[in-house]
Amino acid sequence: MNRRNFLAGAAGALAAAPVLAEGPKVFRDYDQAALDAAYDQSKYAPNLQQLLHRYASNSELARARVGAPRRVAYGSQPVEQLDLYRTERANAPVHVFIHGGAWRAGMAKDYAFPAEMFVHAGAHYVVPDFSWVQDTGASLLPIAEQIRRALVWVARNAAGFGGDAGRIYVSGHSSGAHQAGVLATTDWKQVGLPTDVVKGYVLISGMYDLLPVSLSARGSYVQFDERTLEELSAMRHLDRLAAPVTVVYGTLETPEFQRQSREFAEGLKKAGKPVQLVVAEGYNHFEVMETLANPFQFAGRAALEQMKLKAPV
């Protein structure tokens, strides 16, 4: 390794591992400051704002190339709408993406950038909007219900927009991967849908056990009561999963997002569920999300493989 590469690597390591004062342990080996940082992406992704801006600008480019989405209401609240990017292929699979934003930010329009890949590969691409936690009395439960309703709308209306209700797939990133994990452990029979209504999940950089999250600074704006911890922690309901799962994370993520991904994948494997763990070497939390738009990179390749679609040419 030459001096330039060594120094660059050392600088990256320092950026990804903030030095924190040690205090009383609050979870495993973390003191409060370290645990807060482990659930704060800004501490480990110094290019956060650059990447979020790129999500938005690349989404504008995608819309310019594939066309504006069909905007559809899946519920009665103004926010309960989804963006539907249609492929020309008849009776095509449907890929539903749940965006992140720490449960308190993010809009569907800024996650159009993977649409071009999916549409040209022969799949419809759907991104729902949903409430932010500051608008739900600090509760994640209404958000989970909204996302379930969006999925129900897709399943019941797929034929109407040229989709195959028997080939619905879901991905999510960050807090969106958390909510996608909730979808994966939902009892769909209660709403009249098949247990395996979703045929596969790609979960990117998510949280699957809310207990340590509740002990972090995120507890200052989210109400982590016992019902929330129990119902919305996918790790506690592995027996309910009825579809293959691909778990993706980057090696420059916060240590907790890496651990949560590894342990969720390990838990699924021990439970006898079909699971694949994909580790993106050298990617941080926001960079690994961008790979969903690339058929030859981590998340995009996994999504196309689940749907048995070839990369667009």
VEXSE-320554 format. One record per residue (C-alpha): residue in one letter; residue number from 1; chain; y negated, x, z negated. Coordinates in pm, whole numbers, always signed. Layout:
// VEXSE-320554
 mimi fiti torfi      y      x      z
    A  NUM     A      Y      X      Z
...
//
This chain:
// VEXSE-320554
 mimi fiti torfi      y      x      z
    M    1     A     +0     +0     +0
    N    2     A   -338   +143    +96
    R    3     A   -637   +148   -137
    R    4     A   -809   -147    +31
    N    5     A   -502   -372     -1
    F    6     A   -445   -262   -359
    L    7     A   -802   -345   -460
    A    8     A   -790   -679   -279
    G    9     A   -466   -769   -454
    A   10     A   -604   -665   -792
    A   11     A   -916   -875   -739
    G   12     A   -705  -1178   -644
    A   13     A   -489  -1137   -953
    L   14     A   -794  -1124  -1176
    A   15     A   -938  -1436  -1012
    A   16     A   -611  -1622  -1064
    A   17     A   -567  -1524  -1429
    P   18     A   -881  -1582  -1635
    V   19     A   -902  -1391  -1961
    L   20     A   -928  -1634  -2250
    A   21     A   -976  -1592  -2623
    E   22     A   -661  -1660  -2821
    G   23     A   -662  -1937  -3078
    P   24     A   -409  -2172  -3243
    K   25     A   -129  -2282  -3010
    V   26     A   -151  -2644  -2891
    F   27     A   +128  -2649  -2630
    R   28     A   +398  -2386  -2586
    D   29     A   +215  -2051  -2580
    Y   30     A   -122  -2199  -2486
    D   31     A   -420  -2217  -2713
    Q   32     A   -672  -2490  -2634
    A   33     A   -887  -2280  -2400
    A   34     A   -585  -2158  -2204
    L   35     A   -435  -2506  -2173
    D   36     A   -767  -2649  -2059
    A   37     A   -788  -2377  -1794
    A   38     A   -428  -2439  -1688
    Y   39     A   -527  -2795  -1589
    D   40     A   -864  -2698  -1441
    Q   41     A   -834  -2587  -1080
    S   42     A  -1179  -2430  -1074
    K   43     A  -1052  -2158  -1308
    Y   44     A   -788  -2048  -1059
    A   45     A   -933  -2141   -718
    P   46     A  -1274  -1976   -674
    N   47     A  -1295  -2113   -318
    L   48     A  -1253  -2474   -433
    Q   49     A  -1581  -2606   -290
    Q   50     A  -1529  -2423    +38
    L   51     A  -1188  -2585    +82
    L   52     A  -1302  -2936    -13
    H   53     A  -1580  -2904   +243
    R   54     A  -1321  -2793   +497
    Y   55     A  -1105  -3099   +420
    A   56     A  -1404  -3319   +508
    S   57     A  -1515  -3130   +819
    N   58     A  -1160  -3100   +954
    S   59     A  -1113  -3473   +891
    E   60     A  -1416  -3543  +1109
    L   61     A  -1264  -3329  +1383
    A   62     A   -931  -3510  +1354
    R   63     A  -1101  -3850  +1388
    A   64     A  -1289  -3726  +1694
    R   65     A   -959  -3634  +1857
    V   66     A   -725  -3919  +1753
    G   67     A   -982  -4194  +1703
    A   68     A  -1115  -4382  +1405
    P   69     A   -852  -4535  +1178
    R   70     A   -786  -4903  +1140
    R   71     A   -934  -4997   +803
    V   72     A   -716  -5251   +624
    A   73     A   -741  -5429   +289
    Y   74     A   -424  -5414    +79
    G   75     A   -580  -5591   -222
    S   76     A   -878  -5798   -329
    Q   77     A  -1102  -5527   -477
    P   78     A  -1348  -5356   -240
    V   79     A  -1188  -5016   -296
    E   80     A   -839  -5149   -219
    Q   81     A   -834  -5051   +146
    L   82     A   -641  -4798   +348
    D   83     A   -695  -4591   +661
    L   84     A   -425  -4635   +924
    Y   85     A   -395  -4380  +1204
    R   86     A   -152  -4516  +1461
    T   87     A    +80  -4327  +1689
    E   88     A   +160  -4451  +2039
    R   89     A   +534  -4436  +1974
    A   90     A   +693  -4779  +1925
    N   91     A   +875  -4863  +1601
    A   92     A   +764  -4530  +1455
    P   93     A   +810  -4393  +1103
    V   94     A   +519  -4426   +861
    H   95     A   +387  -4142   +645
    V   96     A   +175  -4249   +346
    F   97     A    -39  -3981   +181
    I   98     A   -179  -4017   -173
    H   99     A   -486  -3799   -219
    G  100     A   -582  -3599   -527
    G  101     A   -907  -3553   -715
    A  102     A   -806  -3529  -1083
    W  103     A   -787  -3913  -1082
    R  104     A  -1168  -3924  -1074
    A  105     A  -1267  -3819   -721
    G  106     A  -1152  -3819   -361
    M  107     A  -1172  -4062    -68
    A  108     A   -929  -4143   +210
    K  109     A  -1175  -4044   +481
    D  110     A  -1166  -3680   +366
    Y  111     A   -789  -3663   +407
    A  112     A   -771  -3750   +775
    F  113     A   -711  -3389   +877
    P  114     A   -326  -3417   +873
    A  115     A   -346  -3731  +1092
    E  116     A   -350  -3539  +1419
    M  117     A    -18  -3370  +1346
    F  118     A   +157  -3688  +1236
    V  119     A    +23  -3905  +1518
    H  120     A   +118  -3655  +1788
    A  121     A   +459  -3598  +1629
    G  122     A   +525  -3973  +1655
    A  123     A   +446  -4111  +1308
    H  124     A   +179  -4342  +1174
    Y  125     A    -36  -4181   +904
    V  126     A   -173  -4393   +619
    V  127     A   -416  -4291   +343
    P  128     A   -509  -4552    +79
    D  129     A   -826  -4555   -125
    F  130     A   -797  -4656   -490
    S  131     A  -1008  -4666   -803
    W  132     A  -1123  -4361   -994
    V  133     A  -1030  -4347  -1360
    Q  134     A  -1395  -4373  -1474
    D  135     A  -1393  -4720  -1317
    T  136     A  -1074  -4842  -1484
    G  137     A  -1166  -4801  -1850
    A  138     A  -1012  -4450  -1850
    S  139     A   -665  -4590  -1773
    L  140     A   -430  -4454  -1506
    L  141     A   -215  -4769  -1512
    P  142     A   -439  -4979  -1282
    I  143     A   -453  -4691  -1034
    A  144     A    -74  -4673  -1025
    E  145     A    -60  -5048   -959
    Q  146     A   -309  -5019   -674
    I  147     A   -108  -4745   -507
    R  148     A   +208  -4952   -546
    R  149     A    +32  -5245   -380
    A  150     A    -72  -5019    -93
    L  151     A   +290  -4916    -43
    V  152     A   +403  -5279    -58
    W  153     A   +146  -5368   +208
    V  154     A   +278  -5093   +434
    A  155     A   +638  -5206   +388
    R  156     A   +561  -5572   +457
    N  157     A   +326  -5511   +748
    A  158     A   +481  -5212   +922
    A  159     A   +619  -5414  +1212
    G  160     A   +273  -5558  +1277
    F  161     A   +121  -5218  +1352
    G  162     A   +421  -5069  +1530
    G  163     A   +585  -4910  +1230
    D  164     A   +945  -4908  +1113
    A  165     A   +972  -5051   +760
    G  166     A  +1305  -4874   +730
    R  167     A  +1140  -4533   +774
    I  168     A   +857  -4504   +524
    Y  169     A   +782  -4163   +374
    V  170     A   +533  -4058   +107
    S  171     A   +348  -3741    +21
    G  172     A    +82  -3665   -235
    H  173     A   -128  -3377   -359
    S  174     A   -231  -3287   -715
    S  175     A   -308  -3608   -907
    G  176     A   -195  -3782   -588
    A  177     A   +141  -3607   -618
    H  178     A   +152  -3734   -974
    Q  179     A   +102  -4088   -843
    A  180     A   +355  -4029   -565
    G  181     A   +600  -3930   -836
    V  182     A   +527  -4263  -1004
    L  183     A   +608  -4436   -673
    A  184     A   +934  -4241   -659
    T  185     A  +1037  -4377  -1000
    T  186     A   +925  -4738   -937
    D  187     A  +1177  -5022   -947
    W  188     A  +1094  -5172   -608
    K  189     A  +1339  -5459   -656
    Q  190     A  +1085  -5616   -893
    V  191     A   +855  -5677   -595
    G  192     A  +1129  -5777   -355
    L  193     A  +1167  -5447   -173
    P  194     A  +1479  -5232   -131
    T  195     A  +1537  -4964   -392
    D  196     A  +1513  -4705   -116
    V  197     A  +1210  -4852    +58
    V  198     A  +1071  -4496    +67
    K  199     A  +1308  -4261   +246
    G  200     A  +1160  -3931   +133
    Y  201     A   +883  -3768    -71
    V  202     A   +684  -3446    -30
    L  203     A   +512  -3375   -361
    I  204     A   +248  -3102   -338
    S  205     A   +116  -2935   -654
    G  206     A   +165  -3230   -883
    M  207     A   +207  -3322  -1249
    Y  208     A   +527  -3495  -1353
    D  209     A   +503  -3486  -1734
    L  210     A   +173  -3614  -1872
    L  211     A   +222  -3492  -2231
    P  212     A    +70  -3143  -2183
    V  213     A   -199  -3293  -1958
    S  214     A   -294  -3528  -2242
    L  215     A   -346  -3230  -2473
    S  216     A   -581  -3062  -2227
    A  217     A   -948  -3130  -2153
    R  218     A   -837  -3405  -1916
    G  219     A   -779  -3611  -2228
    S  220     A  -1157  -3637  -2261
    Y  221     A  -1179  -3875  -1966
    V  222     A   -829  -4025  -1941
    Q  223     A   -672  -4255  -2200
    F  224     A   -326  -4107  -2247
    D  225     A   -169  -4372  -2468
    E  226     A   +206  -4395  -2528
    R  227     A   +256  -4650  -2250
    T  228     A    +84  -4423  -1999
    L  229     A   +281  -4117  -2107
    E  230     A   +608  -4309  -2083
    E  231     A   +558  -4514  -1767
    L  232     A   +368  -4259  -1559
    S  233     A   +567  -3943  -1632
    A  234     A   +816  -3916  -1347
    M  235     A  +1004  -3645  -1539
    R  236     A  +1118  -3913  -1785
    H  237     A  +1273  -4136  -1517
    L  238     A  +1469  -3905  -1290
    D  239     A  +1755  -4155  -1276
    R  240     A  +1536  -4397  -1079
    L  241     A  +1481  -4170   -781
    A  242     A  +1649  -4305   -469
    A  243     A  +1526  -4068   -197
    P  244     A  +1518  -3695   -123
    V  245     A  +1225  -3503   -271
    T  246     A  +1061  -3183   -155
    V  247     A   +845  -3018   -423
    V  248     A   +581  -2776   -294
    Y  249     A   +350  -2544   -488
    G  250     A   +156  -2222   -433
    T  251     A   +191  -1898   -623
    L  252     A   -186  -1886   -689
    E  253     A   -188  -2225   -861
    T  254     A   -260  -2258  -1231
    P  255     A    +43  -2163  -1443
    E  256     A    +95  -2523  -1557
    F  257     A    +97  -2668  -1206
    Q  258     A   +354  -2405  -1111
    R  259     A   +566  -2476  -1419
    Q  260     A   +549  -2854  -1373
    S  261     A   +667  -2819  -1012
    R  262     A   +953  -2585  -1100
    E  263     A  +1076  -2789  -1394
    F  264     A  +1054  -3118  -1204
    A  265     A  +1263  -2971   -924
    E  266     A  +1509  -2828  -1177
    G  267     A  +1532  -3164  -1351
    L  268     A  +1605  -3344  -1025
    K  269     A  +1874  -3093   -938
    K  270     A  +2042  -3132  -1276
    A  271     A  +2028  -3509  -1235
    G  272     A  +2217  -3476   -908
    K  273     A  +1925  -3584   -691
    P  274     A  +1858  -3434   -347
    V  275     A  +1567  -3194   -397
    Q  276     A  +1418  -2891   -227
    L  277     A  +1170  -2654   -390
    V  278     A   +924  -2484   -154
    V  279     A   +710  -2200   -287
    A  280     A   +402  -2107    -84
    E  281     A   +343  -1739   -146
    G  282     A    -25  -1647   -173
    Y  283     A   -163  -2002   -163
    N  284     A   -378  -2167   -428
    H  285     A   -390  -2535   -519
    F  286     A   -625  -2636   -238
    E  287     A   -493  -2403    +29
    V  288     A   -137  -2534     -1
    M  289     A   -264  -2888    +61
    E  290     A   -393  -2780   +402
    T  291     A    -38  -2693   +509
    L  292     A    +39  -3067   +533
    A  293     A   -156  -3062   +859
    N  294     A    +46  -2775  +1005
    P  295     A   +395  -2844  +1146
    F  296     A   +493  -2480  +1099
    Q  297     A   +381  -2438   +738
    F  298     A   +515  -2548   +402
    A  299     A   +424  -2914   +345
    G  300     A   +385  -3012   +711
    R  301     A   +723  -2869   +805
    A  302     A   +886  -3046   +508
    A  303     A   +731  -3382   +603
    L  304     A   +842  -3360   +965
    E  305     A  +1192  -3247   +866
    Q  306     A  +1229  -3549   +637
    M  307     A  +1131  -3782   +921
    K  308     A  +1349  -3589  +1168
    L  309     A  +1050  -3539  +1397
    K  310     A   +972  -3235  +1608
    A  311     A   +648  -3044  +1587
    P  312     A   +396  -3175  +1841
    V  313     A   +332  -2951  +2139
//
